[in-house]
Amino acid sequence: MGIFNEDPSLSMFAACGYFKNLPPSLKPGSIFQFYLPETIPGYDKAKKTMSFAWIAARDKPGFGTLGMVIPIETIEALDMSLQEVYEWIVANVPNVKKYFEGAELVDELKGWRLLGSTEVQKNYVRGALFIGDACSQAECAHFYGIPAGMISGRSAAGLLDDIFTTGDDSEESWARFHKIISDKLNPQYEFYRAFRESVHKDINNVNRMNEYAKTFPGTPVYSIVMYKFTPVPLFQQEKI
């Protein structure tokens, strides 16, 4: 459609594998997240950005997912392919190895490139609306696109109903989608932009945030720790 807005500095690579024959110790429904380990070769050169992986057990015992996201700066510094990093994590990270050693990959490993966004990009043309992380619409800090997909999908449904009901097929009618999604997402993206610059791109601040999280009672909620740790004006957090 000619509306894709690519910023190479916001590129992150993702990999995901679906496994069977996982051990009973991985309880159905459990989820774990962890950062790129310091033991990976080349870590000292690559520690400028935050990378993480996750394990998600399916409801059916013995089945689960291992996913990973890694920014372009990190994978270039490691001088490894996406698949090499993924396979290294499976073979060397204790918290992964104990679950996936001996597990069988179902189908092939899936990998792709995600593009983050510091603000909502143009997401429409006359006759089409783009939802989810299309048009670089995943937020720029963690590259999560699911919230944007849920919000924009629901909003698109309402707008399409109005367009079909009124018969107004003008450019201006379709353009309303960009304003609706911008109003909903940009205040949040403004915070994520500040988080990316002050925390995400400095592994020392990531480590400081982790230490700060330990001051919370019990198991801290990641989003609350992130909001309280990131140095943005209070009025901006209240908007979020």
ZALUM-800733 format. One record per residue: residue in three letters; x negated, y negated, z negated of N, C-alpha, C, O in turn. Coordinates in steps of 0.001 Angstrom, whole numbers, plus 500000, padded with zeros to 6 digits. Layout:
BEGIN
alaXYZXYZXYZXYZ;...
This chain:
BEGIN
met499176501221500000500000500000500000499144498732500000499665497627500150;gly497853498893499834496956497748499886496976496874498651496602495704498730;ile497404497402497501497472496557496303496579497079495182496638496577494059;phe495750498083495478494902498667494437493776497710494092493080497226494985;asn493588497431492815492589496472492356491503497227491596491693497569490429;glu490376497490492236489342498319491621488223497474491034487650496625491717;asp487917497712489760486787497083489071485870498204488615486196498894487649;pro484713498419489286483844499554488941483435499587487475483216500664486920;ser483327498421486838482903498400485436483943499008484512483638499333483365;leu485180499167485001486252499740484190486519501203484537487546501762484152;ser485589501816485267485771503212485661485422504165484524484433503979483815;met486240505169484369485965506237483427486323507555484105487319507646484823;phe485501508572483870485751509878484454486417510788483436486092510749482249;ala487338511599483899488077512497483023487983513919483548487948514144484758;ala487942514872482633487951516291482995488891517013482049489014516648480880;cys489552518040482563490495518790481735490528520239482194490626520523483388;gly490447521141481244490524522560481544491577523230480685491743522884479515;tyr492291524191481264493307524959480549492758526369480311492313527035481246;phe492792526812479061492150528059478674493143529040478062494173528654477508;lys492800530315478178493516531366477464492499532187476683491292531990476820;asn492999533113475860492162533949474991491433533135473929490320533477473531;leu492072532047473470491515531282472355491782532022471054492773532747470964;pro490936531867470044491079532641468808492288532207467975492762531080468115;pro492784533084467119493935532755466260493662531589465316494600530964464820;ser492370531285465061492039530178464158492453528822464733492578527851463986;leu492668528740466059493179527511466660494704527578466621495342528171467491;lys495254526970465613496691527080465363497501526364466451497135525261466857;pro498584526965466924499429526320467925499881524933467482500319524742466347;gly499770523980468386500196522615468106499133521722467501499355520517467382;ser497980522266467111496940521445466496496163520663467553496025521108468692;ile495653519482467159494918518600468058493691518064467324493787517653466167;phe492539518068467996491305517519467437490685516566468454490761516804469660;gln490074515494467971489363514559468845487983514304468258487828514215467040;phe486975514186469128485608513949468653484841513167469705485206513153470881;tyr483751512506469254482945511676470137481818512478470771481523513597470353;leu481192511886471789480046512507472440478952512744471399478544511798470726;pro478465513977471247477483514267470184476107513697470490475712513582471650;glu475381513343469433474051512768469580473039513772470108471951513386470534;thr473383515054470085472446516087470509472393516270472024471542517007472522;ile473281515618472760473269515793474212472010515138474784471657514036474365;pro471329515781475723470116515187476307470397513824476928471339513667477705;gly469562512829476575469732511491477108470671510618476316471042509536476771;tyr471071511073475114472040510320474319471556508896474019472346507953474058;asp470267508739473723469746507415473371469961506401474486470159505215474224;lys469922506867475727470140505962476852471629505723477106472011504720477708;ala472447506636476649473865506608477017474779506133475904475997506120476080;lys474225505743474761475067505487473598475689504093473558476159503658472507;lys475695503397474678476226502046474689477749502004474790478359500969474524;thr478356503106475167479804503115475300480380504335474587479677505315474341;met481645504260474266482302505312473501482903506349474443483692506016475327;ser482525507597474247483090508710475010483711509683474013483249509780472877;phe484726510387474415485317511341473487485975512493474235486254512412475432;ala486209513555473497486877514736474025487951515161473030487971514701471888;trp488837516038473473489892516498472574490252517943472872490140518421474001;ile490687518616471823491207519977471923492688519922471569493059519362470537;ala493525520490472406494959520524472145495453521958472314495431522502473418;ala495898522566471219496415523934471271497865523921471749498659523087471316;arg498199524835472629499573524946473109500445525626472046499946526176471064;asp501751525571472274502670526212471337502532527732471355502811528398470358;lys502104528273472483501902529704472594500511530064472090499533529520472602;pro500378530951471115499066531305470562498092531771471645498468532486472574;gly496836531352471505495804531775472434495614530878473631494711531109474435;phe496450529848473773496350528949474924496073527529474446496602527102473420;gly495241526795475192494933525429474803494196524675475890493824525233476922;thr493994523389475634493371522477476589492127521856475971492103521526474786;leu491096521702476792489929520925476408489796519794477416489569520038478600;gly489938518556476950489837517391477817488685516497477405488194516589476281;met488255515638478304487117514762478040487246513511478894487665513578480050;val486882512365478319486779511127479089485422510501478801484953510509477663;ile484790509954479849483448509411479710483286508228480661483525508377481860;pro482885507050480160482757505867481022481652506034482061480738506842481896;ile481756505253483133480794505353484216479379505032483739478421505664484186;glu479235504045482824477898503694482343477243504862481619476033505062481722;thr478042505632480889477507506737480103477081507893480988475992508440480815;ile477921508266481924477592509419482758476399509103483669475614509995483990;glu476261507845484085475094507466484878473824507520484035472780507946484528;ala473893507100482777472723507124481900472309508551481556471119508834481416;leu473282509451481418472970510848481109472354511568482302471666512574482131;asp472595511063483500472114511692484732472625513130484827471882514045485182;met473903513312484505474565514607484598475877514423485346476458513339485335;ser476333515471485985477646515410486615478724515559485552478444515963484423;leu479952515232485919481073515388484995481197516840484543481400517105483359;gln481078517768485468481194519183485121480040519635484236480244520462483348;glu478833519116484454477682519487483615477879519010482179477559519728481232;val478403517800482020478677517303480663479734518173479996479596518540478829;tyr480771518497480725481862519316480193481342520679479753481632521130478645;glu480575521332480618480057522660480304479062522612479152478979523553478363;trp478301521516479049477366521373477930478127521294476606477726521903475614;ile479227520539476600480035520403475381480593521764474957480558522105473774;val481107522540475913481657523865475598480585524774475003480862525547474086;ala479367524684475522478306525602475111477554525170473864476921526003473214;asn477606523866473505476698523373472471477334522673471280476701522572470229;val478558522189471407479184521471470300479870522480469372480798523166469798;pro479429522582468113479965523620467212481482523631467112482094524698467136;asn482100522452467001483559522400466847484305522833468095485493523147468026;val483629522854469235484235523352470467483864524811470681484705525638471034;lys482604525107470463482088526458470717482838527518469918483084528615470418;lys483204527192468670483858528194467824485239528589468347485747529667468040;tyr485838527695469143487145528001469711487059528519471143487856529369471541;phe486097528014471921486097528283473360485050529295473811485039529689474977;glu484172529722472908483225530759473278484003532066473510484644532578472592;gly483944532587474703484697533787475042486067533511475612486740534431476077;ala486504532230475585487797531886476180487680531883477698486584531748478243;glu488803532031478372488810532137479831489503530928480441490644530613480100;leu488803530255481347489365529098482033490449529555483007490212530421483849;val491633528970482887492738529284483778492658528343484977492629527124484812;asp492623528904486175492462528100487380491100527397487321490205527867486618;glu490924526293488035489638525600488051489682524355487176490756523847486851;leu488510523872486802488408522638486024488923521474486859488564521340488028;lys489761520635486265490300519474486963489521518233486543489239518047485360;gly489175517388487500488454516166487185488883515036488095489240515258489252;trp488848513826487571489247512676488372488703511410487730488154511442486629;arg488862510299488430488376509007487955489561508133487573490515507989488337;leu489488507552486378490516506635485915489983505211485983488785504978485824;leu490875504269486217490493502860486211491283502127485153492514502167485137;gly490573501462484274491235500699483227491618499316483718491265498906484823;ser492348498608482872492804497280483241492807496372482023493204496778480931;thr492357495132482223492427494142481153493743493375481198494062492627480274;glu494495493558482259495845493008482376496577493797483450495956494481484264;val497886493698483445498690494445484405498405493936485817498464492735486082;gln498097494868486718497833494521488108499151494407488875500215494763488368;lys499056493904490108500250493884490948500742495323491093499971496201491478;asn501992495569490795502507496938490717503767497146491552504590498008491242;tyr503912496359492606505110496490493435504796496033494856503865495258495077;val505561496507495791505741495908497113507231495962497372507957496655496661;arg507685495263498348509118495312498647509476496740499059509010497230500087;gly510300497400498254510710498764498533510048499810497666510412500983497748;ala509067499423496819508386500428495983507888499795494685507422498656494668;leu507999500566493594507456500184492294506433501229491873506648502423492078;phe505326500794491289504269501699490863504269501779489336504159500764488649;ile504394502988488825504477503162487381503243503919486880502407504361487668;gly503146504060485546502027504811484967500732504078485106500685502852484999;asp499647504840485351498336504207485467497982503926486928496812503723487253;ala498990503915487813498746503488489182498301502027489176498641501275488263;cys497552501634490181497081500242490295496227499832489106496309498686488664;ser495416500728488582494505500427487468495258499995486222494827499060485548;gln496353500633485897497204500133484820496940500772483464497597500403482491;ala496005501718483358495639502233482034494864501145481280494105500390481888;glu495057501062479954494365500013479197492849500251479232492404501386479400;cys492065499190479074490643499223479396489751499805478313488580500067478584;ala490245500020477102489378500488476028489290502005475970488193502562475934;his490436502678475961490464504139475871490966504789477158490902506009477312;phe491460503974478070491963504444479361493195505334479191493422506254479977;tyr493992505045478147495256505746477990496261505159478979496452503944479011;gly496895505990479772497887505522480722499292505993480413500255505548481039;ile499416506915479428500737507472479133501707506413478604502843506363479077;pro501316505561477644502262504526477191502717503623478334503898503291478434;ala501777503226479200502152502384480336503124503113481256504034502504481817;gly502925504425481406503818505204482250505221505279481683506203505159482415;met505315505479480369506636505581479739507381504247479807508565504195480140;ile506656503166479484507293501847479467507691501411480867508812500956481093;ser506755501556481813507053501085483165508063501985483864508843501506484688;gly508064503282483552509056504170484151510463503822483724511380503768484543;arg510626503585482433511955503221481932512406501871482495513567501688482860;ser511452500924482555511785499597483086512124499668484568513030498981485039;ala511387500508485303511642500647486739513037501200486991513724500771487917;ala513453502155486161514782502741486334515871501676486199516815501636486988;gly515729500822485197516720499762485007516724498757486140517783498313486584;leu515529498395486611515444497414487692515978497982489000516676497288489739;leu515652499242489290516148499862490516517675499945490508518316499742491540;asp518247500238489359519707500282489253520293498917489603521314498828490284;asp519637497851489129520125496500489406519983496164490885520886495578491482;ile518837496538491482518621496251492909519650496964493767520209496373494692;phe519907498247493462520865499010494265522293498525494044523110498538494966;thr522591498096492818523947497643492507524250496306493166525325496113493732;thr523285495374493087523504494032493641523230493965495132523742493085495823;gly522416494900495634522043494860497046520990493822497361520710493556498530;asp520399493229496329519357492205496534518018492895496792517355493338495854;asp517626492984498051516409493674498450515289492692498795514391493024499569;ser515337491505498237514340490484498567513010490765497865512948491520496895;glu511957490141498377510633490242497738510701489784496285510101490392495399;glu511438488708496057511544488160494698512220489148493750511875489210492570;ser513167489912494252513863490884493424512914491987492968512931492369491798;trp512087492503493875511124493547493518510010492980492639509480493690491784;ala509648491713492838508557491086492079508879490962490595507975490797489776;arg510159491041490244510518490972488826509835492072488020509595491907486824;phe509524493186488662508904494319487957507560493924487368507229494314486248;his506782493147488122505469492746487623505611491888486368504856492065485412;lys506560490968486359506754490111485182507254490912483990506806490698482864;ile508183491835484233508718492655483137507606493447482465507498493446481239;ile506770494129483265505713494967482699504605494118482108504028494488481085;ser504293492989482726503270492093482172503684491583480797502873491547479872;asp504936491193480667505423490697479375505357491784478307505092491492477141;lys505595493034478700505590494124477732504174494571477362503914494872476196;leu503258494620478330501959495251478109500797494282477886499853494621477171;asn500839493100478470499661492236478410499256491798477003498059491689476738;pro500201491538476082499737491234474719498902492366474121497902492111473449;gln499308493615474363498534494764473892497201494848474629496172495135474017;tyr497213494600475949495976494684476727494994493599476321493783493795476414;glu495499492456475873494625491385475391493826491865474177492637491574474043;phe494497492598473309493779493161472154492764494210472600491627494206472128;tyr493158495108473505492246496147473954491021495559474647489931496125474567;arg491194494428475327490050493760475944489069493294474870487856493439475028;ala489591492735473783488725492309472682488055493509472019486879493446471660;phe488805494608471854488245495813471250487143496398472129486112496840471622;arg487356496401473441486353496950474362485052496169474263483971496756474214;glu485158494836474232483952494018474230483219494062472892481989494100472864;ser483958494057471788483310493955470482482984495303469848482087495387469009;val483696496356470232483499497660469598483138498735470620482087499367470518;his483991498935471579483850500049472520482485500081473206481926501159473409;lys481940498915473566480689498873474320479455498838473422478331498730473914;asp479656498927472127478527498919471190478682500098470238479494500051469313;ile477902501159470462478046502365469660477770502103468184478286502816467324;asn476968501093467883476730500751466478478012500271465810478270500588464649;asn478809499509466542480082499064465987481085500209465914481931500234465020;val480999501162466851481833502364466740481513503088465436482418503506464713;asn480226503233465141479816503902463901480257503106462673480666503688461669;arg480174501785462751480633500951461631482135501109461418482607501150460282;met482872501194462503484316501390462388484626502734461741485553502837460938;asn483856503762462085484061505066461466483789505020459968484501505644459182;glu482757504280459577482471504132458145483591503349457458483981503667456334;tyr484102502325458143485214501549457606486441502426457405487180502254456435;ala486662503374458327487815504270458226487769505099456950488812505466456409;lys486558505395456464486411506222455264486864505493454000487047506114452953;thr487047504169454101487513503413452935489026503506452768489559503071451747;phe489727504067453756491175504221453668491492505513452903490772506502453040;pro492545505512452112492910506734451390493453507809452317494128507508453302;gly493159509049452003493684510156452795493110510161454200491960509776454414;thr493924510603455163493518510618456564493989509327457217495195509127457367;pro493068508438457612493485507142458146494120507262459527493794508166460297;val495022506349459828495634506258461149494697505460462041494355504321461725;tyr494281506051463151493270505426464004493666504023464434492852503102464361;ser494909503844464881495317502539465406495255501457464332494893500317464623;ile495602501803463098495555500822462011494113500429461725493813499248461547;val493218501415461680491799501123461468491276500223462577490554499260462316;met491641500537463808491175499774464961491640498324464885490849497408465112;tyr492915498106464568493440496749464502492796495952463374492481494775463550;lys492600496575462229492043495863461076490543495600461241490019494623460705;phe489858496469461981488409496328462127488029495326463210487025494626463075;thr488812495246464277488437494434465432488616492954465130489692492543464695;pro487578492140465352487626490709465012488373489890466049487756489219466877;val489704489942466008490518489078466861491388488225465952491678488638464829;pro491814487045466400492632486164465546493885486868465056494466487696465758;leu494293486525463835495457487156463225496708486946464057497529487855464181;phe496868485741464637498076485489465410498163486426466602499255486795467036;gln496999486811467131496989487739468276497457489115467843498211489769468563;gln497012489566466660497460490863466160498951490836465873499637491837466078;glu499466489699465399500899489610465099501703489712466387502805490259466376;lys501173489192467511501876489306468785501999490769469188503006491194469753;ile500930491544468878500924492955469236501911493721468381502050494934468536;
